[in-house]
Amino acid sequence: MMARCTQNKSFRQAIRNLAATIGLLAAGQGTLTAGELIFDADFGNQADWRNTERGQSLEYPGKSARARAEENLPGNFDSYFTTEKWYPKGPYRAASTTGPHPVGQISGVQSRRLGGKSLLVYDESYGSNGAWGSEAQLGKDLQKNHQELWVEFYIKFQRDYVLHDVRKGSGQSIMKVFRARHVPENYKGKTRYDFFGVGGRAKSPVYMLDFKSWTVAKNNFSVARLTPFVRGYTPQELIGSDEHYFLKEYEKETSIKQGGRNSFSFAEVFQTGEWVKINILIKMDSAPGAADGVEEVWINDILEKARYDIPFRRAGEGEGVGFNWFSIGGNSHNVPFPEENRYEQWFAITDLKIYDGKPDIGK
């Protein structure tokens, strides 16, 4: 297992973990208590779902919207957001290999087990090379502020998933898959799905996890990378400045090595035709400005990325800030074919579970 963090940070983290364990043993508890399950998508036991209208969305629980949007809640989620260009124009069949497909659907078209289901997200290839395409996100209000979240899901990409950067021989393709954020009380009656402008910035901190294929022209090798977008991350000396607090920081992305020394391509990690297990640990910093927030990303039970120095909260920010909302799915920065081709491709997510902290599962 590989933890990509500085030696000093890793050592201090290990000492903290050891101290916590000793404290519990001294108290007679024996072992660490597993994180409590706070959300289970349980796709297999949910009714089939798909967006039935163009741009169909319910952007926060209880929003007064078009009746069809409110009546069309997906499974165990309480909000959702979709955008598309082609669906629902034209015929659709659940197992069809030709479009147009719903940009989001819960169905048994892709599953890990007999009778199972998944969230199937279709990306429509339209717009310019730098465009973000269609989108399907399912969201959930967690009802309370959590200082720590442990996320688990399985993801599967279409085996012949086409990446713009690979076809071009340079650039990047990005697929957004998970977001968690803090929604302040005075923003509970507003959309959860904006991330820019005054309203978007007010609903922070935000943690996002993207998967990226990055091809360097000189060697034409596509590298699979984890690209967390932490709204609120900034160098310690700049905390307290709104101008810098909301910068998008991509420099901390990490290539995927699966315990080895060499970076894998996107195809080697995600286009194998198999389900890939993903775990994410995010933990709020111990105090505003402390810069000790945590991020771990595990792929197939191998630790690929670890940070223990994230300043999620600005100095002077309130103590009551925590993660109280998340969404799964998203859109892609990937236009592999011209719009007239009406090309669509998918990834699927299943067995999504959210815990209030990392369960005691031997990691």
C-alpha positions in Angstrom: 0.0 0.0 0.0 1.3 3.5 -0.9 0.5 6.6 1.1 1.6 9.7 -0.8 2.3 12.1 1.9 5.3 13.6 3.6 7.2 11.5 6.1 6.6 13.9 9.0 2.9 14.1 8.3 2.6 10.3 8.1 4.6 9.8 11.3 2.4 12.3 13.2 -0.8 10.7 11.8 0.4 7.3 12.9 1.2 8.6 16.4 -2.3 10.1 16.7 -3.9 6.9 15.5 -1.9 4.9 18.0 -2.7 7.2 20.9 -6.4 7.0 20.0 -6.2 3.2 20.0 -4.4 3.1 23.4 -7.0 5.4 24.9 -9.9 3.2 23.8 -8.1 0.0 25.1 -7.5 1.7 28.4 -11.2 2.6 28.6 -12.0 -1.1 28.2 -13.6 -0.8 24.8 -11.2 -3.2 23.2 -11.4 -2.1 19.6 -12.2 1.0 17.6 -15.9 1.5 16.9 -16.7 1.2 13.2 -18.1 4.2 11.4 -21.8 4.3 11.3 -23.6 3.8 8.0 -25.5 7.0 7.3 -26.5 6.4 3.6 -27.0 3.3 1.4 -28.1 3.9 -2.2 -29.3 0.3 -2.3 -29.8 0.6 -6.0 -30.9 -3.1 -6.3 -34.0 -2.5 -4.2 -35.0 0.7 -5.9 -37.5 1.2 -8.7 -36.0 1.9 -12.1 -35.5 5.6 -12.7 -34.5 7.9 -15.5 -34.9 11.6 -16.3 -38.1 11.9 -18.2 -38.0 15.5 -19.3 -35.2 17.6 -20.8 -33.2 19.3 -18.1 -35.2 17.6 -15.4 -33.9 18.6 -12.0 -35.0 18.9 -8.4 -32.1 21.1 -7.0 -32.9 20.8 -3.3 -35.4 18.9 -1.1 -38.9 20.4 -1.2 -38.2 22.8 -4.0 -41.4 23.8 -5.8 -40.8 22.6 -9.3 -42.5 21.0 -12.2 -44.7 18.2 -10.9 -42.9 15.6 -13.0 -39.5 16.5 -11.5 -40.8 16.3 -8.0 -42.6 13.0 -8.5 -39.5 11.5 -10.2 -37.1 11.3 -7.3 -34.4 8.7 -7.9 -34.3 5.9 -5.3 -33.0 7.0 -1.9 -31.9 10.4 -3.0 -33.7 13.7 -2.4 -32.4 15.9 -5.2 -31.0 15.5 -8.6 -29.7 17.5 -11.6 -29.6 16.6 -15.3 -28.6 18.4 -18.4 -28.6 17.0 -21.9 -28.9 17.9 -25.6 -30.4 14.8 -27.3 -32.5 12.8 -24.8 -35.5 12.6 -24.4 -35.9 13.3 -28.1 -36.4 10.1 -30.0 -37.1 6.5 -29.0 -35.5 4.8 -26.0 -35.2 1.2 -24.9 -33.4 0.2 -21.7 -31.0 -2.3 -23.2 -30.5 -0.3 -26.5 -27.0 0.1 -27.8 -28.0 3.2 -29.8 -29.1 6.6 -28.5 -30.4 8.7 -27.4 -30.2 7.5 -23.8 -31.2 9.2 -20.6 -28.2 11.0 -19.2 -29.0 9.3 -15.9 -30.8 6.1 -15.1 -31.1 3.5 -12.3 -31.6 0.1 -13.9 -30.3 -3.4 -14.2 -28.5 -2.7 -17.5 -25.2 -2.9 -15.7 -24.9 -4.7 -12.3 -22.3 -6.4 -10.2 -24.6 -9.3 -9.3 -27.6 -11.2 -10.6 -30.7 -9.0 -10.2 -28.6 -6.0 -9.2 -28.8 -2.4 -10.5 -26.6 0.6 -10.9 -26.7 4.3 -11.7 -25.8 4.6 -15.4 -24.5 7.9 -16.5 -24.4 8.7 -20.2 -22.1 11.4 -21.6 -23.2 13.0 -24.9 -20.3 14.1 -27.1 -21.2 17.7 -28.1 -19.8 21.1 -28.0 -16.2 22.4 -28.5 -13.1 20.5 -27.4 -13.1 22.4 -24.1 -16.8 21.9 -23.4 -18.4 20.2 -20.4 -21.1 17.9 -21.8 -24.3 16.4 -20.5 -24.7 15.7 -16.8 -26.5 13.5 -14.2 -26.0 14.0 -10.5 -28.0 12.4 -7.7 -27.8 14.3 -4.3 -28.6 13.7 -0.7 -29.0 16.0 2.3 -27.3 14.3 5.2 -29.3 16.3 7.8 -26.3 17.0 10.0 -22.7 18.2 9.8 -20.3 15.4 9.7 -16.7 16.0 10.5 -15.6 12.8 8.7 -17.0 10.8 5.8 -16.0 7.4 4.4 -17.3 6.8 1.0 -17.5 3.5 -0.9 -18.7 2.6 -4.4 -17.9 0.6 -7.4 -17.4 2.1 -10.9 -17.3 0.6 -14.3 -16.6 2.3 -17.6 -17.7 1.2 -21.0 -14.8 -1.0 -22.2 -14.3 1.1 -25.4 -14.8 4.4 -23.6 -13.2 7.0 -25.9 -11.1 9.8 -24.5 -10.5 13.0 -26.3 -6.9 13.4 -25.2 -6.0 9.9 -26.4 -7.5 10.5 -29.8 -5.8 13.9 -30.1 -2.4 12.8 -28.6 -2.3 15.5 -26.0 -4.4 17.4 -23.4 -6.8 15.9 -20.8 -10.2 14.3 -20.4 -12.0 14.7 -17.0 -14.9 12.7 -15.6 -16.5 14.0 -12.4 -17.8 11.4 -10.1 -18.3 12.5 -6.4 -18.9 15.8 -4.5 -19.4 16.6 -0.8 -19.9 20.0 0.6 -21.2 22.1 3.5 -24.5 23.9 2.9 -25.0 26.7 5.5 -28.5 26.9 7.1 -29.4 30.1 5.2 -28.8 28.3 1.9 -30.9 25.2 2.6 -33.6 26.6 0.4 -31.3 27.1 -2.6 -29.8 24.8 -5.2 -27.1 22.4 -4.1 -25.6 22.2 -7.6 -23.9 25.6 -8.1 -20.2 25.8 -7.4 -19.4 29.3 -8.8 -20.4 32.8 -8.0 -21.5 34.2 -4.6 -24.0 31.4 -3.9 -21.7 28.6 -5.0 -18.9 29.9 -2.9 -21.1 30.3 0.2 -21.8 26.6 0.1 -18.3 25.5 1.1 -15.9 23.8 1.8 -16.4 21.5 -1.2 -14.6 18.3 -1.9 -14.8 16.8 -5.4 -13.2 13.7 -6.9 -12.6 13.5 -10.6 -10.9 10.9 -12.8 -8.6 12.2 -15.5 -6.8 10.9 -18.5 -3.8 13.1 -19.2 -1.8 12.6 -22.4 1.6 14.3 -22.9 2.2 14.9 -26.6 5.9 14.0 -26.6 5.3 10.4 -25.5 1.5 10.0 -26.2 1.1 8.1 -23.0 -2.2 8.5 -21.2 -1.9 8.6 -17.4 -4.8 8.0 -15.2 -4.9 10.6 -12.5 -7.0 11.5 -9.4 -7.9 15.2 -9.5 -9.5 16.3 -6.3 -11.0 19.8 -6.4 -11.0 21.1 -2.9 -12.7 24.5 -2.7 -11.2 25.9 0.4 -7.7 24.5 -0.1 -5.0 27.1 -0.3 -1.4 27.5 1.1 -1.4 28.2 4.9 -0.1 31.8 4.5 -3.1 32.7 2.3 -5.9 31.5 4.6 -8.3 34.3 5.3 -8.2 35.7 1.8 -11.4 35.2 -0.1 -9.5 35.8 -3.3 -7.2 32.8 -2.8 -9.5 30.7 -0.7 -11.7 29.8 -3.6 -9.0 29.1 -6.2 -9.2 25.7 -7.9 -6.2 23.7 -7.0 -5.3 20.9 -9.4 -1.6 20.7 -8.7 -2.1 18.1 -6.0 -3.5 15.5 -8.4 -1.9 12.0 -8.2 -1.3 9.4 -10.8 -2.6 5.9 -10.2 0.1 3.2 -9.6 -1.8 0.4 -7.8 1.1 -0.2 -5.4 3.8 -0.2 -8.0 6.3 2.4 -9.3 4.9 3.1 -12.7 1.8 5.1 -13.6 -1.1 3.3 -15.2 -3.1 4.6 -18.2 -6.8 5.3 -17.8 -7.5 2.2 -19.9 -5.4 0.0 -17.7 -7.3 1.1 -14.6 -10.8 1.7 -15.7 -11.4 0.1 -19.1 -10.9 -3.5 -18.2 -14.6 -4.4 -18.3 -14.5 -5.0 -14.5 -15.9 -3.1 -11.6 -13.4 -0.9 -9.8 -13.7 -0.4 -6.1 -13.3 3.2 -4.8 -13.1 4.5 -1.3 -12.7 8.1 -0.2 -11.9 9.4 3.3 -12.4 13.1 3.9 -12.0 14.7 7.3 -12.6 18.3 8.3 -9.6 20.1 9.9 -9.5 20.0 13.7 -10.0 23.8 13.9 -10.4 26.7 11.4 -7.0 27.4 10.0 -5.4 24.3 11.5 -4.6 22.9 8.0 -4.8 19.3 9.1 -7.8 18.1 7.1 -7.6 14.6 5.6 -8.1 13.1 2.2 -7.5 9.5 1.3 -8.4 7.8 -2.0 -8.3 4.0 -2.3 -8.6 2.1 -5.5 -9.2 -1.6 -5.3 -8.2 -1.5 -1.6 -4.8 0.2 -2.4 -4.2 3.6 -1.0 -3.4 5.8 -4.0 -3.5 9.3 -2.5 -3.2 10.6 1.0 -3.2 14.2 2.3 -3.2 15.2 6.0 -2.6 18.9 5.6 -5.7 20.3 4.0 -7.1 23.6 5.4 -10.7 23.0 4.6 -11.8 26.0 6.8 -10.5 29.5 6.9 -9.1 31.0 10.0 -11.9 32.6 12.0 -14.6 30.4 10.4 -17.3 28.9 12.6 -16.8 25.6 14.5 -20.0 24.1 13.3 -18.9 23.5 9.7 -19.1 20.0 8.4 -20.0 17.9 5.4 -23.8 17.8 5.2 -24.5 17.0 1.5 -23.1 14.9 -1.2 -23.8 13.9 -4.8 -22.7 11.0 -7.1 -22.3 11.3 -10.8 -21.5 14.3 -12.9 -20.4 15.6 -16.2 -17.3 15.2 -18.3 -14.7 17.4 -20.0 -14.4 15.0 -22.9 -15.7 15.6 -26.5 -14.2 12.7 -28.5 -16.3 13.0 -31.6 -18.1 15.8 -33.6 -21.6 16.7 -32.5 -23.1 15.5 -35.7 -22.0 11.9 -34.8 -24.4 12.0 -31.8 -22.0 9.8 -29.9 -22.8 8.6 -26.4 -20.8 6.5 -23.9 -21.4 5.5 -20.3 -20.0 4.8 -16.9 -21.9 3.0 -14.1 -21.8 3.3 -10.3 -23.2 0.8 -7.8 -23.0 -0.3 -4.1 -22.7 3.3 -3.0 -22.4 3.6 0.8 -21.5 6.6 3.0 -20.3 6.2 6.6 -19.8 8.7 9.4 -16.1 7.9 9.6 -13.9 5.1 8.5 -15.2 1.6 9.5 -12.9 -0.9 11.2 -12.3 -3.0 8.1 -8.6 -3.7 8.5 -7.2 -0.8 6.4 
